[in-house]
Amino acid sequence: MIAIVELEEQPGLRFVTNIEDVDVDEVFIGMPVRVRFRQEDDVWLPLFTKE
């Protein structure tokens, strides 16, 4: 699922990213998430999952 994630540590910094391993019905505004990284060739992509 594609989402916009704003970092708590730096308000105003937002990522258009993927949220993985969460059902669409479980996602809500303000939901705590944690980052993990996936390597695609020589690029590391930030992906998020439910905390």
mmCIF entry with sequence, helices, sheets and N, C-alpha, C, O atoms, coordinates in Angstrom:
data_MODEL
# 
_entry.id   MODEL 
# 
_entity.id                         1 
_entity.type                       polymer 
_entity.pdbx_number_of_molecules   1 
# 
_entity_poly.entity_id                      1 
_entity_poly.type                           'polypeptide(L)' 
_entity_poly.nstd_linkage                   no 
_entity_poly.nstd_monomer                   no 
_entity_poly.pdbx_seq_one_letter_code       MIAIVELEEQPGLRFVTNIEDVDVDEVFIGMPVRVRFRQEDDVWLPLFTKE 
_entity_poly.pdbx_seq_one_letter_code_can   MIAIVELEEQPGLRFVTNIEDVDVDEVFIGMPVRVRFRQEDDVWLPLFTKE 
_entity_poly.pdbx_strand_id                 A 
# 
loop_
_entity_poly_seq.entity_id 
_entity_poly_seq.num 
_entity_poly_seq.mon_id 
_entity_poly_seq.hetero 
1 1  MET n 
1 2  ILE n 
1 3  ALA n 
1 4  ILE n 
1 5  VAL n 
1 6  GLU n 
1 7  LEU n 
1 8  GLU n 
1 9  GLU n 
1 10 GLN n 
1 11 PRO n 
1 12 GLY n 
1 13 LEU n 
1 14 ARG n 
1 15 PHE n 
1 16 VAL n 
1 17 THR n 
1 18 ASN n 
1 19 ILE n 
1 20 GLU n 
1 21 ASP n 
1 22 VAL n 
1 23 ASP n 
1 24 VAL n 
1 25 ASP n 
1 26 GLU n 
1 27 VAL n 
1 28 PHE n 
1 29 ILE n 
1 30 GLY n 
1 31 MET n 
1 32 PRO n 
1 33 VAL n 
1 34 ARG n 
1 35 VAL n 
1 36 ARG n 
1 37 PHE n 
1 38 ARG n 
1 39 GLN n 
1 40 GLU n 
1 41 ASP n 
1 42 ASP n 
1 43 VAL n 
1 44 TRP n 
1 45 LEU n 
1 46 PRO n 
1 47 LEU n 
1 48 PHE n 
1 49 THR n 
1 50 LYS n 
1 51 GLU n 
# 
_struct_asym.id          A 
_struct_asym.entity_id   1 
# 
_struct_conf.conf_type_id            HELX_P 
_struct_conf.id                      HELX_P1 
_struct_conf.pdbx_PDB_helix_id       AA1 
_struct_conf.beg_label_comp_id       VAL 
_struct_conf.beg_label_asym_id       A 
_struct_conf.beg_label_seq_id        24 
_struct_conf.pdbx_beg_PDB_ins_code   ? 
_struct_conf.end_label_comp_id       GLU 
_struct_conf.end_label_asym_id       A 
_struct_conf.end_label_seq_id        26 
_struct_conf.pdbx_end_PDB_ins_code   ? 
_struct_conf.beg_auth_comp_id        VAL 
_struct_conf.beg_auth_asym_id        A 
_struct_conf.beg_auth_seq_id         24 
_struct_conf.end_auth_comp_id        GLU 
_struct_conf.end_auth_asym_id        A 
_struct_conf.end_auth_seq_id         26 
_struct_conf.pdbx_PDB_helix_class    5 
_struct_conf.details                 ? 
_struct_conf.pdbx_PDB_helix_length   3 
# 
_struct_conf_type.id          HELX_P 
_struct_conf_type.criteria    ? 
_struct_conf_type.reference   ? 
# 
_struct_sheet.id               AA1 
_struct_sheet.type             ? 
_struct_sheet.number_strands   4 
_struct_sheet.details          ? 
# 
loop_
_struct_sheet_order.sheet_id 
_struct_sheet_order.range_id_1 
_struct_sheet_order.range_id_2 
_struct_sheet_order.offset 
_struct_sheet_order.sense 
AA1 1 2 ? anti-parallel 
AA1 2 3 ? parallel      
AA1 3 4 ? anti-parallel 
# 
loop_
_struct_sheet_range.sheet_id 
_struct_sheet_range.id 
_struct_sheet_range.beg_label_comp_id 
_struct_sheet_range.beg_label_asym_id 
_struct_sheet_range.beg_label_seq_id 
_struct_sheet_range.pdbx_beg_PDB_ins_code 
_struct_sheet_range.end_label_comp_id 
_struct_sheet_range.end_label_asym_id 
_struct_sheet_range.end_label_seq_id 
_struct_sheet_range.pdbx_end_PDB_ins_code 
_struct_sheet_range.beg_auth_comp_id 
_struct_sheet_range.beg_auth_asym_id 
_struct_sheet_range.beg_auth_seq_id 
_struct_sheet_range.end_auth_comp_id 
_struct_sheet_range.end_auth_asym_id 
_struct_sheet_range.end_auth_seq_id 
AA1 1 ILE A 2  ? GLU A 6  ? ILE A 2  GLU A 6  
AA1 2 ARG A 14 ? GLU A 20 ? ARG A 14 GLU A 20 
AA1 3 VAL A 43 ? LYS A 50 ? VAL A 43 LYS A 50 
AA1 4 VAL A 33 ? GLU A 40 ? VAL A 33 GLU A 40 
# 
loop_
_atom_site.group_PDB 
_atom_site.id 
_atom_site.type_symbol 
_atom_site.label_atom_id 
_atom_site.label_alt_id 
_atom_site.label_comp_id 
_atom_site.label_asym_id 
_atom_site.label_entity_id 
_atom_site.label_seq_id 
_atom_site.pdbx_PDB_ins_code 
_atom_site.Cartn_x 
_atom_site.Cartn_y 
_atom_site.Cartn_z 
_atom_site.occupancy 
_atom_site.B_iso_or_equiv 
_atom_site.pdbx_formal_charge 
_atom_site.auth_seq_id 
_atom_site.auth_comp_id 
_atom_site.auth_asym_id 
_atom_site.auth_atom_id 
_atom_site.pdbx_PDB_model_num 
ATOM 1   N N  . MET A 1 1  ? 0.837  -1.154 0.000  1.00 0.00 ? 1  MET A N  1 
ATOM 2   C CA . MET A 1 1  ? 0.000  0.000  0.000  1.00 0.00 ? 1  MET A CA 1 
ATOM 3   C C  . MET A 1 1  ? 0.896  1.235  0.000  1.00 0.00 ? 1  MET A C  1 
ATOM 4   O O  . MET A 1 1  ? 1.886  1.283  0.729  1.00 0.00 ? 1  MET A O  1 
ATOM 5   N N  . ILE A 1 2  ? 0.561  2.210  -0.794 1.00 0.00 ? 2  ILE A N  1 
ATOM 6   C CA . ILE A 1 2  ? 1.319  3.459  -0.851 1.00 0.00 ? 2  ILE A CA 1 
ATOM 7   C C  . ILE A 1 2  ? 0.739  4.427  0.175  1.00 0.00 ? 2  ILE A C  1 
ATOM 8   O O  . ILE A 1 2  ? -0.478 4.549  0.315  1.00 0.00 ? 2  ILE A O  1 
ATOM 9   N N  . ALA A 1 3  ? 1.634  5.114  0.892  1.00 0.00 ? 3  ALA A N  1 
ATOM 10  C CA . ALA A 1 3  ? 1.201  6.046  1.931  1.00 0.00 ? 3  ALA A CA 1 
ATOM 11  C C  . ALA A 1 3  ? 2.196  7.193  2.041  1.00 0.00 ? 3  ALA A C  1 
ATOM 12  O O  . ALA A 1 3  ? 3.308  7.125  1.517  1.00 0.00 ? 3  ALA A O  1 
ATOM 13  N N  . ILE A 1 4  ? 1.780  8.236  2.724  1.00 0.00 ? 4  ILE A N  1 
ATOM 14  C CA . ILE A 1 4  ? 2.674  9.335  3.085  1.00 0.00 ? 4  ILE A CA 1 
ATOM 15  C C  . ILE A 1 4  ? 2.964  9.191  4.567  1.00 0.00 ? 4  ILE A C  1 
ATOM 16  O O  . ILE A 1 4  ? 2.048  9.148  5.389  1.00 0.00 ? 4  ILE A O  1 
ATOM 17  N N  . VAL A 1 5  ? 4.249  9.117  4.906  1.00 0.00 ? 5  VAL A N  1 
ATOM 18  C CA . VAL A 1 5  ? 4.677  8.940  6.290  1.00 0.00 ? 5  VAL A CA 1 
ATOM 19  C C  . VAL A 1 5  ? 5.463  10.178 6.702  1.00 0.00 ? 5  VAL A C  1 
ATOM 20  O O  . VAL A 1 5  ? 6.387  10.600 6.006  1.00 0.00 ? 5  VAL A O  1 
ATOM 21  N N  . GLU A 1 6  ? 5.086  10.757 7.842  1.00 0.00 ? 6  GLU A N  1 
ATOM 22  C CA . GLU A 1 6  ? 5.808  11.907 8.388  1.00 0.00 ? 6  GLU A CA 1 
ATOM 23  C C  . GLU A 1 6  ? 6.604  11.439 9.599  1.00 0.00 ? 6  GLU A C  1 
ATOM 24  O O  . GLU A 1 6  ? 6.077  10.752 10.473 1.00 0.00 ? 6  GLU A O  1 
ATOM 25  N N  . LEU A 1 7  ? 7.872  11.814 9.641  1.00 0.00 ? 7  LEU A N  1 
ATOM 26  C CA . LEU A 1 7  ? 8.731  11.387 10.738 1.00 0.00 ? 7  LEU A CA 1 
ATOM 27  C C  . LEU A 1 7  ? 8.445  12.190 11.997 1.00 0.00 ? 7  LEU A C  1 
ATOM 28  O O  . LEU A 1 7  ? 8.379  13.418 11.962 1.00 0.00 ? 7  LEU A O  1 
ATOM 29  N N  . GLU A 1 8  ? 8.277  11.486 13.110 1.00 0.00 ? 8  GLU A N  1 
ATOM 30  C CA . GLU A 1 8  ? 8.056  12.130 14.403 1.00 0.00 ? 8  GLU A CA 1 
ATOM 31  C C  . GLU A 1 8  ? 9.280  12.949 14.809 1.00 0.00 ? 8  GLU A C  1 
ATOM 32  O O  . GLU A 1 8  ? 9.152  14.014 15.414 1.00 0.00 ? 8  GLU A O  1 
ATOM 33  N N  . GLU A 1 9  ? 10.478 12.439 14.469 1.00 0.00 ? 9  GLU A N  1 
ATOM 34  C CA . GLU A 1 9  ? 11.724 13.104 14.845 1.00 0.00 ? 9  GLU A CA 1 
ATOM 35  C C  . GLU A 1 9  ? 11.976 14.388 14.061 1.00 0.00 ? 9  GLU A C  1 
ATOM 36  O O  . GLU A 1 9  ? 12.767 15.231 14.485 1.00 0.00 ? 9  GLU A O  1 
ATOM 37  N N  . GLN A 1 10 ? 11.306 14.538 12.918 1.00 0.00 ? 10 GLN A N  1 
ATOM 38  C CA . GLN A 1 10 ? 11.507 15.729 12.092 1.00 0.00 ? 10 GLN A CA 1 
ATOM 39  C C  . GLN A 1 10 ? 10.177 16.118 11.446 1.00 0.00 ? 10 GLN A C  1 
ATOM 40  O O  . GLN A 1 10 ? 9.940  15.807 10.279 1.00 0.00 ? 10 GLN A O  1 
ATOM 41  N N  . PRO A 1 11 ? 9.311  16.795 12.198 1.00 0.00 ? 11 PRO A N  1 
ATOM 42  C CA . PRO A 1 11 ? 8.010  17.191 11.659 1.00 0.00 ? 11 PRO A CA 1 
ATOM 43  C C  . PRO A 1 11 ? 8.160  17.956 10.344 1.00 0.00 ? 11 PRO A C  1 
ATOM 44  O O  . PRO A 1 11 ? 9.046  18.797 10.188 1.00 0.00 ? 11 PRO A O  1 
ATOM 45  N N  . GLY A 1 12 ? 7.286  17.644 9.421  1.00 0.00 ? 12 GLY A N  1 
ATOM 46  C CA . GLY A 1 12 ? 7.319  18.286 8.113  1.00 0.00 ? 12 GLY A CA 1 
ATOM 47  C C  . GLY A 1 12 ? 8.063  17.471 7.069  1.00 0.00 ? 12 GLY A C  1 
ATOM 48  O O  . GLY A 1 12 ? 7.885  17.696 5.872  1.00 0.00 ? 12 GLY A O  1 
ATOM 49  N N  . LEU A 1 13 ? 8.901  16.521 7.503  1.00 0.00 ? 13 LEU A N  1 
ATOM 50  C CA . LEU A 1 13 ? 9.601  15.648 6.563  1.00 0.00 ? 13 LEU A CA 1 
ATOM 51  C C  . LEU A 1 13 ? 8.700  14.460 6.267  1.00 0.00 ? 13 LEU A C  1 
ATOM 52  O O  . LEU A 1 13 ? 8.404  13.658 7.152  1.00 0.00 ? 13 LEU A O  1 
ATOM 53  N N  . ARG A 1 14 ? 8.270  14.354 5.023  1.00 0.00 ? 14 ARG A N  1 
ATOM 54  C CA . ARG A 1 14 ? 7.326  13.302 4.636  1.00 0.00 ? 14 ARG A CA 1 
ATOM 55  C C  . ARG A 1 14 ? 7.900  12.458 3.515  1.00 0.00 ? 14 ARG A C  1 
ATOM 56  O O  . ARG A 1 14 ? 8.597  12.957 2.632  1.00 0.00 ? 14 ARG A O  1 
ATOM 57  N N  . PHE A 1 15 ? 7.593  11.170 3.569  1.00 0.00 ? 15 PHE A N  1 
ATOM 58  C CA . PHE A 1 15 ? 7.999  10.218 2.544  1.00 0.00 ? 15 PHE A CA 1 
ATOM 59  C C  . PHE A 1 15 ? 6.752  9.682  1.850  1.00 0.00 ? 15 PHE A C  1 
ATOM 60  O O  . PHE A 1 15 ? 5.764  9.358  2.508  1.00 0.00 ? 15 PHE A O  1 
ATOM 61  N N  . VAL A 1 16 ? 6.795  9.590  0.537  1.00 0.00 ? 16 VAL A N  1 
ATOM 62  C CA . VAL A 1 16 ? 5.822  8.773  -0.180 1.00 0.00 ? 16 VAL A CA 1 
ATOM 63  C C  . VAL A 1 16 ? 6.484  7.411  -0.256 1.00 0.00 ? 16 VAL A C  1 
ATOM 64  O O  . VAL A 1 16 ? 7.547  7.263  -0.860 1.00 0.00 ? 16 VAL A O  1 
ATOM 65  N N  . THR A 1 17 ? 5.863  6.421  0.352  1.00 0.00 ? 17 THR A N  1 
ATOM 66  C CA . THR A 1 17 ? 6.518  5.134  0.541  1.00 0.00 ? 17 THR A CA 1 
ATOM 67  C C  . THR A 1 17 ? 5.486  4.021  0.573  1.00 0.00 ? 17 THR A C  1 
ATOM 68  O O  . THR A 1 17 ? 4.296  4.252  0.358  1.00 0.00 ? 17 THR A O  1 
ATOM 69  N N  . ASN A 1 18 ? 5.946  2.838  0.838  1.00 0.00 ? 18 ASN A N  1 
ATOM 70  C CA . ASN A 1 18 ? 5.061  1.681  0.981  1.00 0.00 ? 18 ASN A CA 1 
ATOM 71  C C  . ASN A 1 18 ? 4.944  1.297  2.445  1.00 0.00 ? 18 ASN A C  1 
ATOM 72  O O  . ASN A 1 18 ? 5.917  1.352  3.198  1.00 0.00 ? 18 ASN A O  1 
ATOM 73  N N  . ILE A 1 19 ? 3.744  0.910  2.835  1.00 0.00 ? 19 ILE A N  1 
ATOM 74  C CA . ILE A 1 19 ? 3.523  0.277  4.135  1.00 0.00 ? 19 ILE A CA 1 
ATOM 75  C C  . ILE A 1 19 ? 3.245  -1.182 3.829  1.00 0.00 ? 19 ILE A C  1 
ATOM 76  O O  . ILE A 1 19 ? 2.356  -1.501 3.040  1.00 0.00 ? 19 ILE A O  1 
ATOM 77  N N  . GLU A 1 20 ? 4.010  -2.071 4.456  1.00 0.00 ? 20 GLU A N  1 
ATOM 78  C CA . GLU A 1 20 ? 3.912  -3.493 4.152  1.00 0.00 ? 20 GLU A CA 1 
ATOM 79  C C  . GLU A 1 20 ? 3.452  -4.291 5.363  1.00 0.00 ? 20 GLU A C  1 
ATOM 80  O O  . GLU A 1 20 ? 3.561  -3.843 6.504  1.00 0.00 ? 20 GLU A O  1 
ATOM 81  N N  . ASP A 1 21 ? 2.939  -5.477 5.087  1.00 0.00 ? 21 ASP A N  1 
ATOM 82  C CA . ASP A 1 21 ? 2.530  -6.440 6.114  1.00 0.00 ? 21 ASP A CA 1 
ATOM 83  C C  . ASP A 1 21 ? 1.427  -5.911 7.020  1.00 0.00 ? 21 ASP A C  1 
ATOM 84  O O  . ASP A 1 21 ? 1.362  -6.270 8.196  1.00 0.00 ? 21 ASP A O  1 
ATOM 85  N N  . VAL A 1 22 ? 0.557  -5.057 6.475  1.00 0.00 ? 22 VAL A N  1 
ATOM 86  C CA . VAL A 1 22 ? -0.578 -4.512 7.222  1.00 0.00 ? 22 VAL A CA 1 
ATOM 87  C C  . VAL A 1 22 ? -1.788 -4.532 6.296  1.00 0.00 ? 22 VAL A C  1 
ATOM 88  O O  . VAL A 1 22 ? -1.692 -4.120 5.140  1.00 0.00 ? 22 VAL A O  1 
ATOM 89  N N  . ASP A 1 23 ? -2.927 -5.007 6.797  1.00 0.00 ? 23 ASP A N  1 
ATOM 90  C CA . ASP A 1 23 ? -4.152 -4.967 6.007  1.00 0.00 ? 23 ASP A CA 1 
ATOM 91  C C  . ASP A 1 23 ? -4.621 -3.529 5.844  1.00 0.00 ? 23 ASP A C  1 
ATOM 92  O O  . ASP A 1 23 ? -4.447 -2.706 6.743  1.00 0.00 ? 23 ASP A O  1 
ATOM 93  N N  . VAL A 1 24 ? -5.209 -3.234 4.706  1.00 0.00 ? 24 VAL A N  1 
ATOM 94  C CA . VAL A 1 24 ? -5.700 -1.886 4.416  1.00 0.00 ? 24 VAL A CA 1 
ATOM 95  C C  . VAL A 1 24 ? -6.644 -1.404 5.517  1.00 0.00 ? 24 VAL A C  1 
ATOM 96  O O  . VAL A 1 24 ? -6.614 -0.230 5.887  1.00 0.00 ? 24 VAL A O  1 
ATOM 97  N N  . ASP A 1 25 ? -7.471 -2.292 6.037  1.00 0.00 ? 25 ASP A N  1 
ATOM 98  C CA . ASP A 1 25 ? -8.446 -1.924 7.068  1.00 0.00 ? 25 ASP A CA 1 
ATOM 99  C C  . ASP A 1 25 ? -7.795 -1.535 8.391  1.00 0.00 ? 25 ASP A C  1 
ATOM 100 O O  . ASP A 1 25 ? -8.438 -0.901 9.227  1.00 0.00 ? 25 ASP A O  1 
ATOM 101 N N  . GLU A 1 26 ? -6.530 -1.903 8.598  1.00 0.00 ? 26 GLU A N  1 
ATOM 102 C CA . GLU A 1 26 ? -5.832 -1.607 9.850  1.00 0.00 ? 26 GLU A CA 1 
ATOM 103 C C  . GLU A 1 26 ? -5.098 -0.267 9.822  1.00 0.00 ? 26 GLU A C  1 
ATOM 104 O O  . GLU A 1 26 ? -4.664 0.216  10.868 1.00 0.00 ? 26 GLU A O  1 
ATOM 105 N N  . VAL A 1 27 ? -4.954 0.334  8.654  1.00 0.00 ? 27 VAL A N  1 
ATOM 106 C CA . VAL A 1 27 ? -4.172 1.565  8.512  1.00 0.00 ? 27 VAL A CA 1 
ATOM 107 C C  . VAL A 1 27 ? -5.024 2.771  8.892  1.00 0.00 ? 27 VAL A C  1 
ATOM 108 O O  . VAL A 1 27 ? -6.188 2.869  8.504  1.00 0.00 ? 27 VAL A O  1 
ATOM 109 N N  . PHE A 1 28 ? -4.425 3.696  9.663  1.00 0.00 ? 28 PHE A N  1 
ATOM 110 C CA . PHE A 1 28 ? -5.132 4.913  10.045 1.00 0.00 ? 28 PHE A CA 1 
ATOM 111 C C  . PHE A 1 28 ? -4.145 6.066  10.161 1.00 0.00 ? 28 PHE A C  1 
ATOM 112 O O  . PHE A 1 28 ? -2.947 5.849  10.344 1.00 0.00 ? 28 PHE A O  1 
ATOM 113 N N  . ILE A 1 29 ? -4.648 7.285  10.056 1.00 0.00 ? 29 ILE A N  1 
ATOM 114 C CA . ILE A 1 29 ? -3.817 8.479  10.190 1.00 0.00 ? 29 ILE A CA 1 
ATOM 115 C C  . ILE A 1 29 ? -3.267 8.527  11.605 1.00 0.00 ? 29 ILE A C  1 
ATOM 116 O O  . ILE A 1 29 ? -4.009 8.375  12.575 1.00 0.00 ? 29 ILE A O  1 
ATOM 117 N N  . GLY A 1 30 ? -1.962 8.740  11.716 1.00 0.00 ? 30 GLY A N  1 
ATOM 118 C CA . GLY A 1 30 ? -1.308 8.794  13.015 1.00 0.00 ? 30 GLY A CA 1 
ATOM 119 C C  . GLY A 1 30 ? -0.816 7.442  13.500 1.00 0.00 ? 30 GLY A C  1 
ATOM 120 O O  . GLY A 1 30 ? -0.288 7.339  14.607 1.00 0.00 ? 30 GLY A O  1 
ATOM 121 N N  . MET A 1 31 ? -0.980 6.400  12.688 1.00 0.00 ? 31 MET A N  1 
ATOM 122 C CA . MET A 1 31 ? -0.561 5.054  13.074 1.00 0.00 ? 31 MET A CA 1 
ATOM 123 C C  . MET A 1 31 ? 0.957  5.006  13.256 1.00 0.00 ? 31 MET A C  1 
ATOM 124 O O  . MET A 1 31 ? 1.694  5.428  12.365 1.00 0.00 ? 31 MET A O  1 
ATOM 125 N N  . PRO A 1 32 ? 1.432  4.500  14.391 1.00 0.00 ? 32 PRO A N  1 
ATOM 126 C CA . PRO A 1 32 ? 2.880  4.358  14.582 1.00 0.00 ? 32 PRO A CA 1 
ATOM 127 C C  . PRO A 1 32 ? 3.441  3.308  13.615 1.00 0.00 ? 32 PRO A C  1 
ATOM 128 O O  . PRO A 1 32 ? 2.887  2.218  13.476 1.00 0.00 ? 32 PRO A O  1 
ATOM 129 N N  . VAL A 1 33 ? 4.526  3.650  12.966 1.00 0.00 ? 33 VAL A N  1 
ATOM 130 C CA . VAL A 1 33 ? 5.184  2.734  12.034 1.00 0.00 ? 33 VAL A CA 1 
ATOM 131 C C  . VAL A 1 33 ? 6.674  2.696  12.336 1.00 0.00 ? 33 VAL A C  1 
ATOM 132 O O  . VAL A 1 33 ? 7.204  3.566  13.027 1.00 0.00 ? 33 VAL A O  1 
ATOM 133 N N  . ARG A 1 34 ? 7.341  1.676  11.810 1.00 0.00 ? 34 ARG A N  1 
ATOM 134 C CA . ARG A 1 34 ? 8.800  1.603  11.924 1.00 0.00 ? 34 ARG A CA 1 
ATOM 135 C C  . ARG A 1 34 ? 9.368  1.377  10.533 1.00 0.00 ? 34 ARG A C  1 
ATOM 136 O O  . ARG A 1 34 ? 8.727  0.779  9.669  1.00 0.00 ? 34 ARG A O  1 
ATOM 137 N N  . VAL A 1 35 ? 10.564 1.859  10.339 1.00 0.00 ? 35 VAL A N  1 
ATOM 138 C CA . VAL A 1 35 ? 11.205 1.759  9.028  1.00 0.00 ? 35 VAL A CA 1 
ATOM 139 C C  . VAL A 1 35 ? 12.030 0.481  8.941  1.00 0.00 ? 35 VAL A C  1 
ATOM 140 O O  . VAL A 1 35 ? 12.585 0.008  9.933  1.00 0.00 ? 35 VAL A O  1 
ATOM 141 N N  . ARG A 1 36 ? 12.094 -0.054 7.755  1.00 0.00 ? 36 ARG A N  1 
ATOM 142 C CA . ARG A 1 36 ? 13.046 -1.107 7.410  1.00 0.00 ? 36 ARG A CA 1 
ATOM 143 C C  . ARG A 1 36 ? 13.490 -0.810 5.985  1.00 0.00 ? 36 ARG A C  1 
ATOM 144 O O  . ARG A 1 36 ? 12.815 -0.078 5.262  1.00 0.00 ? 36 ARG A O  1 
ATOM 145 N N  . PHE A 1 37 ? 14.592 -1.361 5.589  1.00 0.00 ? 37 PHE A N  1 
ATOM 146 C CA . PHE A 1 37 ? 15.152 -1.040 4.278  1.00 0.00 ? 37 PHE A CA 1 
ATOM 147 C C  . PHE A 1 37 ? 15.245 -2.289 3.418  1.00 0.00 ? 37 PHE A C  1 
ATOM 148 O O  . PHE A 1 37 ? 15.581 -3.372 3.899  1.00 0.00 ? 37 PHE A O  1 
ATOM 149 N N  . ARG A 1 38 ? 14.941 -2.118 2.134  1.00 0.00 ? 38 ARG A N  1 
ATOM 150 C CA . ARG A 1 38 ? 15.059 -3.200 1.155  1.00 0.00 ? 38 ARG A CA 1 
ATOM 151 C C  . ARG A 1 38 ? 16.015 -2.737 0.063  1.00 0.00 ? 38 ARG A C  1 
ATOM 152 O O  . ARG A 1 38 ? 15.906 -1.623 -0.449 1.00 0.00 ? 38 ARG A O  1 
ATOM 153 N N  . GLN A 1 39 ? 16.949 -3.609 -0.279 1.00 0.00 ? 39 GLN A N  1 
ATOM 154 C CA . GLN A 1 39 ? 17.895 -3.272 -1.329 1.00 0.00 ? 39 GLN A CA 1 
ATOM 155 C C  . GLN A 1 39 ? 17.337 -3.676 -2.683 1.00 0.00 ? 39 GLN A C  1 
ATOM 156 O O  . GLN A 1 39 ? 16.928 -4.820 -2.885 1.00 0.00 ? 39 GLN A O  1 
ATOM 157 N N  . GLU A 1 40 ? 17.326 -2.731 -3.602 1.00 0.00 ? 40 GLU A N  1 
ATOM 158 C CA . GLU A 1 40 ? 16.950 -2.955 -5.001 1.00 0.00 ? 40 GLU A CA 1 
ATOM 159 C C  . GLU A 1 40 ? 18.150 -2.539 -5.833 1.00 0.00 ? 40 GLU A C  1 
ATOM 160 O O  . GLU A 1 40 ? 18.398 -1.348 -6.023 1.00 0.00 ? 40 GLU A O  1 
ATOM 161 N N  . ASP A 1 41 ? 18.887 -3.509 -6.325 1.00 0.00 ? 41 ASP A N  1 
ATOM 162 C CA . ASP A 1 41 ? 20.156 -3.261 -7.015 1.00 0.00 ? 41 ASP A CA 1 
ATOM 163 C C  . ASP A 1 41 ? 21.093 -2.522 -6.064 1.00 0.00 ? 41 ASP A C  1 
ATOM 164 O O  . ASP A 1 41 ? 21.430 -3.053 -5.005 1.00 0.00 ? 41 ASP A O  1 
ATOM 165 N N  . ASP A 1 42 ? 21.521 -1.312 -6.417 1.00 0.00 ? 42 ASP A N  1 
ATOM 166 C CA . ASP A 1 42 ? 22.449 -0.586 -5.546 1.00 0.00 ? 42 ASP A CA 1 
ATOM 167 C C  . ASP A 1 42 ? 21.761 0.532  -4.755 1.00 0.00 ? 42 ASP A C  1 
ATOM 168 O O  . ASP A 1 42 ? 22.427 1.442  -4.261 1.00 0.00 ? 42 ASP A O  1 
ATOM 169 N N  . VAL A 1 43 ? 20.432 0.464  -4.634 1.00 0.00 ? 43 VAL A N  1 
ATOM 170 C CA . VAL A 1 43 ? 19.654 1.478  -3.911 1.00 0.00 ? 43 VAL A CA 1 
ATOM 171 C C  . VAL A 1 43 ? 18.947 0.812  -2.734 1.00 0.00 ? 43 VAL A C  1 
ATOM 172 O O  . VAL A 1 43 ? 18.390 -0.277 -2.872 1.00 0.00 ? 43 VAL A O  1 
ATOM 173 N N  . TRP A 1 44 ? 18.973 1.470  -1.575 1.00 0.00 ? 44 TRP A N  1 
ATOM 174 C CA . TRP A 1 44 ? 18.254 0.991  -0.394 1.00 0.00 ? 44 TRP A CA 1 
ATOM 175 C C  . TRP A 1 44 ? 16.974 1.808  -0.248 1.00 0.00 ? 44 TRP A C  1 
ATOM 176 O O  . TRP A 1 44 ? 17.032 3.030  -0.117 1.00 0.00 ? 44 TRP A O  1 
ATOM 177 N N  . LEU A 1 45 ? 15.820 1.143  -0.270 1.00 0.00 ? 45 LEU A N  1 
ATOM 178 C CA . LEU A 1 45 ? 14.522 1.813  -0.193 1.00 0.00 ? 45 LEU A CA 1 
ATOM 179 C C  . LEU A 1 45 ? 13.967 1.747  1.227  1.00 0.00 ? 45 LEU A C  1 
ATOM 180 O O  . LEU A 1 45 ? 13.945 0.673  1.830  1.00 0.00 ? 45 LEU A O  1 
ATOM 181 N N  . PRO A 1 46 ? 13.515 2.890  1.775  1.00 0.00 ? 46 PRO A N  1 
ATOM 182 C CA . PRO A 1 46 ? 12.867 2.848  3.086  1.00 0.00 ? 46 PRO A CA 1 
ATOM 183 C C  . PRO A 1 46 ? 11.423 2.373  2.933  1.00 0.00 ? 46 PRO A C  1 
ATOM 184 O O  . PRO A 1 46 ? 10.652 2.946  2.163  1.00 0.00 ? 46 PRO A O  1 
ATOM 185 N N  . LEU A 1 47 ? 11.070 1.339  3.661  1.00 0.00 ? 47 LEU A N  1 
ATOM 186 C CA . LEU A 1 47 ? 9.704  0.815  3.683  1.00 0.00 ? 47 LEU A CA 1 
ATOM 187 C C  . LEU A 1 47 ? 9.240  0.828  5.134  1.00 0.00 ? 47 LEU A C  1 
ATOM 188 O O  . LEU A 1 47 ? 10.056 0.782  6.055  1.00 0.00 ? 47 LEU A O  1 
ATOM 189 N N  . PHE A 1 48 ? 7.953  0.889  5.326  1.00 0.00 ? 48 PHE A N  1 
ATOM 190 C CA . PHE A 1 48 ? 7.435  0.993  6.684  1.00 0.00 ? 48 PHE A CA 1 
ATOM 191 C C  . PHE A 1 48 ? 6.475  -0.147 6.974  1.00 0.00 ? 48 PHE A C  1 
ATOM 192 O O  . PHE A 1 48 ? 5.837  -0.689 6.072  1.00 0.00 ? 48 PHE A O  1 
ATOM 193 N N  . THR A 1 49 ? 6.383  -0.502 8.249  1.00 0.00 ? 49 THR A N  1 
ATOM 194 C CA . THR A 1 49 ? 5.467  -1.522 8.719  1.00 0.00 ? 49 THR A CA 1 
ATOM 195 C C  . THR A 1 49 ? 4.874  -1.057 10.046 1.00 0.00 ? 49 THR A C  1 
ATOM 196 O O  . THR A 1 49 ? 5.417  -0.165 10.698 1.00 0.00 ? 49 THR A O  1 
ATOM 197 N N  . LYS A 1 50 ? 3.776  -1.658 10.434 1.00 0.00 ? 50 LYS A N  1 
ATOM 198 C CA . LYS A 1 50 ? 3.113  -1.300 11.688 1.00 0.00 ? 50 LYS A CA 1 
ATOM 199 C C  . LYS A 1 50 ? 4.051  -1.561 12.859 1.00 0.00 ? 50 LYS A C  1 
ATOM 200 O O  . LYS A 1 50 ? 4.726  -2.589 12.908 1.00 0.00 ? 50 LYS A O  1 
ATOM 201 N N  . GLU A 1 51 ? 4.087  -0.628 13.796 1.00 0.00 ? 51 GLU A N  1 
ATOM 202 C CA . GLU A 1 51 ? 4.964  -0.766 14.958 1.00 0.00 ? 51 GLU A CA 1 
ATOM 203 C C  . GLU A 1 51 ? 4.364  -1.701 15.972 1.00 0.00 ? 51 GLU A C  1 
ATOM 204 O O  . GLU A 1 51 ? 4.962  -1.940 17.021 1.00 0.00 ? 51 GLU A O  1 
# 
